[in-house]
Amino acid sequence: MTEQKKKSISLSSKLKSSLDFLFPFLIIGIVWEILVQTGIIELRSLPAPSTLLAKFWELTFVNGILWKHLGSSLYRLATGYLLAVLIGTALGALLAQKPLLHDMFEPSLNLLMSVPTIAWIPIFLITLGLGDKTVIIAIFTSSFFAITYNTMRGIEMIDKSIVNAAHLMGLHGLNLFLEVLLPASMLSIINGLRLAIGYAWRALVGGELLAAMIEWGLGKMVYQARYFNDASVMLLGLLIIGITGFLLDKTFLTILERNTVEKWGMTAKK
């Protein structure tokens, strides 16, 4: 089979996968539009998809405020999430390699993992104020525990003979982590990153809803629309939040997965 034919088959497969994904939403959209246009559902309580598209065009290309809301949310998400990735991965690796620290901190880690992020936000509001800091720390907290735990468990499951062989070859400390522990535990770490980005989105929206000093953000956009009973903006905000989270998973995390665990043969190619 020629290279060009392989690429053609791959493109067709991706197109079919995209159509399979979009088809249920298309059906839901058509039924939704019919129900609203025929008066079965009141327009005020549930705007038609055509109304949402018109509102999307207005917010995106007419006044452009959607870009400001989206940009502010992505900035907070990136800051909190990247901090959680860096600190959570380092701490998870440390706990996995130091039995004393593991025994001391694992019970606390398990305890704090069970606390919903939304429960932390009032405490952050009191201690950090009503601005960006509260939202970023909420995002960090929601992501941190999942990343730390999955990193720790991933390293703990590595065959000890591999680690011992690395020690005999002179690998210790940071070199051992980068060249042996990180690649061998990458499957578990990616699972943690995928869980964490979902938790981070929830924390982002919850924080933006409650932080009164924040002017821009998707959560703030949804919350402010409530005062005007603007269901189209609220629904549009929810759709954009969901779509953006999905795209982040399918771009950043899928690319990372494809270039690590799939490339190394640790999991089947999708």
LINUR-V914772 format. One record per residue. N is the residue number from 1. D_FIRST is the distance of its C-alpha to the first C-alpha in Angstrom with 1 decimal. Layout:
n->N d_first->D_FIRST
n->N d_first->D_FIRST
//
This chain:
n->1 d_first->0.0
n->2 d_first->3.8
n->3 d_first->6.7
n->4 d_first->8.4
n->5 d_first->6.5
n->6 d_first->6.9
n->7 d_first->10.3
n->8 d_first->11.1
n->9 d_first->10.6
n->10 d_first->12.6
n->11 d_first->15.2
n->12 d_first->15.6
n->13 d_first->16.2
n->14 d_first->18.7
n->15 d_first->20.4
n->16 d_first->20.8
n->17 d_first->22.2
n->18 d_first->24.6
n->19 d_first->25.8
n->20 d_first->26.4
n->21 d_first->28.4
n->22 d_first->30.4
n->23 d_first->31.1
n->24 d_first->34.0
n->25 d_first->35.6
n->26 d_first->35.5
n->27 d_first->37.2
n->28 d_first->39.8
n->29 d_first->40.5
n->30 d_first->41.1
n->31 d_first->43.4
n->32 d_first->45.1
n->33 d_first->45.7
n->34 d_first->47.2
n->35 d_first->49.4
n->36 d_first->50.9
n->37 d_first->51.3
n->38 d_first->53.0
n->39 d_first->55.4
n->40 d_first->54.5
n->41 d_first->53.9
n->42 d_first->56.1
n->43 d_first->54.4
n->44 d_first->56.4
n->45 d_first->55.2
n->46 d_first->51.5
n->47 d_first->50.4
n->48 d_first->47.8
n->49 d_first->44.3
n->50 d_first->45.3
n->51 d_first->48.2
n->52 d_first->45.9
n->53 d_first->43.7
n->54 d_first->46.9
n->55 d_first->48.1
n->56 d_first->44.8
n->57 d_first->45.0
n->58 d_first->48.7
n->59 d_first->48.2
n->60 d_first->45.1
n->61 d_first->45.8
n->62 d_first->49.5
n->63 d_first->51.3
n->64 d_first->48.4
n->65 d_first->49.9
n->66 d_first->46.7
n->67 d_first->45.2
n->68 d_first->48.3
n->69 d_first->48.1
n->70 d_first->44.4
n->71 d_first->44.8
n->72 d_first->47.8
n->73 d_first->46.1
n->74 d_first->43.0
n->75 d_first->45.3
n->76 d_first->47.2
n->77 d_first->44.0
n->78 d_first->42.5
n->79 d_first->45.7
n->80 d_first->46.5
n->81 d_first->43.0
n->82 d_first->42.3
n->83 d_first->45.8
n->84 d_first->45.0
n->85 d_first->41.6
n->86 d_first->43.4
n->87 d_first->46.5
n->88 d_first->45.0
n->89 d_first->42.4
n->90 d_first->45.1
n->91 d_first->47.6
n->92 d_first->45.2
n->93 d_first->44.3
n->94 d_first->48.0
n->95 d_first->49.0
n->96 d_first->46.4
n->97 d_first->47.7
n->98 d_first->51.4
n->99 d_first->52.8
n->100 d_first->56.1
n->101 d_first->54.6
n->102 d_first->52.3
n->103 d_first->55.3
n->104 d_first->57.3
n->105 d_first->54.8
n->106 d_first->52.4
n->107 d_first->55.0
n->108 d_first->55.6
n->109 d_first->51.9
n->110 d_first->51.5
n->111 d_first->54.6
n->112 d_first->53.6
n->113 d_first->50.1
n->114 d_first->51.8
n->115 d_first->53.8
n->116 d_first->52.2
n->117 d_first->51.7
n->118 d_first->53.8
n->119 d_first->56.7
n->120 d_first->56.6
n->121 d_first->56.7
n->122 d_first->60.4
n->123 d_first->61.2
n->124 d_first->59.1
n->125 d_first->60.8
n->126 d_first->64.2
n->127 d_first->63.3
n->128 d_first->60.9
n->129 d_first->62.1
n->130 d_first->60.5
n->131 d_first->58.0
n->132 d_first->54.5
n->133 d_first->55.4
n->134 d_first->55.7
n->135 d_first->52.3
n->136 d_first->50.5
n->137 d_first->52.2
n->138 d_first->51.5
n->139 d_first->47.7
n->140 d_first->48.0
n->141 d_first->49.9
n->142 d_first->47.5
n->143 d_first->44.4
n->144 d_first->46.2
n->145 d_first->46.9
n->146 d_first->43.4
n->147 d_first->41.8
n->148 d_first->44.6
n->149 d_first->44.4
n->150 d_first->40.6
n->151 d_first->40.6
n->152 d_first->43.5
n->153 d_first->42.0
n->154 d_first->38.6
n->155 d_first->40.3
n->156 d_first->42.7
n->157 d_first->39.8
n->158 d_first->38.4
n->159 d_first->39.1
n->160 d_first->42.3
n->161 d_first->41.2
n->162 d_first->38.6
n->163 d_first->41.4
n->164 d_first->43.8
n->165 d_first->41.3
n->166 d_first->40.9
n->167 d_first->44.7
n->168 d_first->45.0
n->169 d_first->42.7
n->170 d_first->45.1
n->171 d_first->43.3
n->172 d_first->45.8
n->173 d_first->46.4
n->174 d_first->44.1
n->175 d_first->41.8
n->176 d_first->41.4
n->177 d_first->40.6
n->178 d_first->38.0
n->179 d_first->36.2
n->180 d_first->36.6
n->181 d_first->38.1
n->182 d_first->36.2
n->183 d_first->32.6
n->184 d_first->33.6
n->185 d_first->35.2
n->186 d_first->32.8
n->187 d_first->31.6
n->188 d_first->35.2
n->189 d_first->36.0
n->190 d_first->33.3
n->191 d_first->34.6
n->192 d_first->38.0
n->193 d_first->36.8
n->194 d_first->35.4
n->195 d_first->38.6
n->196 d_first->40.7
n->197 d_first->39.2
n->198 d_first->40.1
n->199 d_first->43.6
n->200 d_first->43.9
n->201 d_first->43.3
n->202 d_first->46.0
n->203 d_first->48.4
n->204 d_first->47.8
n->205 d_first->48.7
n->206 d_first->51.7
n->207 d_first->52.9
n->208 d_first->52.7
n->209 d_first->54.5
n->210 d_first->57.4
n->211 d_first->57.8
n->212 d_first->60.3
n->213 d_first->60.3
n->214 d_first->56.6
n->215 d_first->56.3
n->216 d_first->52.5
n->217 d_first->49.7
n->218 d_first->47.8
n->219 d_first->50.0
n->220 d_first->53.1
n->221 d_first->51.8
n->222 d_first->51.6
n->223 d_first->55.0
n->224 d_first->56.8
n->225 d_first->55.6
n->226 d_first->57.5
n->227 d_first->60.8
n->228 d_first->60.1
n->229 d_first->58.6
n->230 d_first->55.5
n->231 d_first->53.0
n->232 d_first->50.4
n->233 d_first->50.3
n->234 d_first->50.4
n->235 d_first->47.4
n->236 d_first->45.5
n->237 d_first->46.1
n->238 d_first->44.9
n->239 d_first->41.7
n->240 d_first->41.1
n->241 d_first->41.8
n->242 d_first->39.3
n->243 d_first->36.5
n->244 d_first->37.1
n->245 d_first->37.1
n->246 d_first->33.8
n->247 d_first->32.2
n->248 d_first->33.6
n->249 d_first->32.0
n->250 d_first->28.6
n->251 d_first->28.7
n->252 d_first->30.8
n->253 d_first->30.4
n->254 d_first->26.7
n->255 d_first->25.9
n->256 d_first->28.2
n->257 d_first->26.6
n->258 d_first->23.0
n->259 d_first->24.2
n->260 d_first->26.3
n->261 d_first->26.1
n->262 d_first->22.4
n->263 d_first->21.5
n->264 d_first->23.9
n->265 d_first->22.6
n->266 d_first->25.9
n->267 d_first->24.5
n->268 d_first->21.4
n->269 d_first->19.1
n->270 d_first->20.0
//
